Amino acid sequence: MESILSTISVLPDNKDQVALFTRTLKHEILANNKNPLPILVQLKCIEKAVGDVLKDEEVDYHFLKEFLLYDQKEKVTINGSELRQSEVGVKYDYQATGDPIWTDLDKQINELTEKRKAREKFLQNIPYDKGTVDPETGLFITRPPKSSHTKVIVKL
């Protein structure tokens, strides 16, 4: 029985191989006469599995430990890809500073954000074919244009 690591070892491991793999996979999906929906489900499963592994703190720590064994301070190159150590997800708790100016600005921003959301809801409910007159300004306003695209959603 093959291990999962040996299975993924046949997948692309550099930028050029990723581009070729992507083009080829797209071509095969589009050229295939069979139902493509099982392929969509499998791709979503792979996407979730890879995403979950890459977000795992133990795996992250394992990668970092190995990276630190390299003698290079700035970066390590593997298969044409540059790896470097970086601080990520930095967050500041400004509320904890006790700064009254920041607190006032944050309050104003939150109030304005709520007002904007309420106004957007109002604008979204204007009838498509009519428009309305704004009672505050007297200007004629219409519903905002809406854009979207239809997609098949996979729930695992």
Buried (B, 14 or more C-beta within 10 A) or exposed (E): EEEEEEEEEEEBBEEEEEEEEEEEEEEEEEEEEEEBEEBBBEBBEEEEEEEEEEEEEEEEEEEEEEBEEEEEEEEBEEEEEEBEEEEEEEEEEEEEEEEEEEEEEEEEEEEEEEEEEEEEEEBEEBEEEEEBEEEEEEEEEEBEEEEEEEEEEBEE
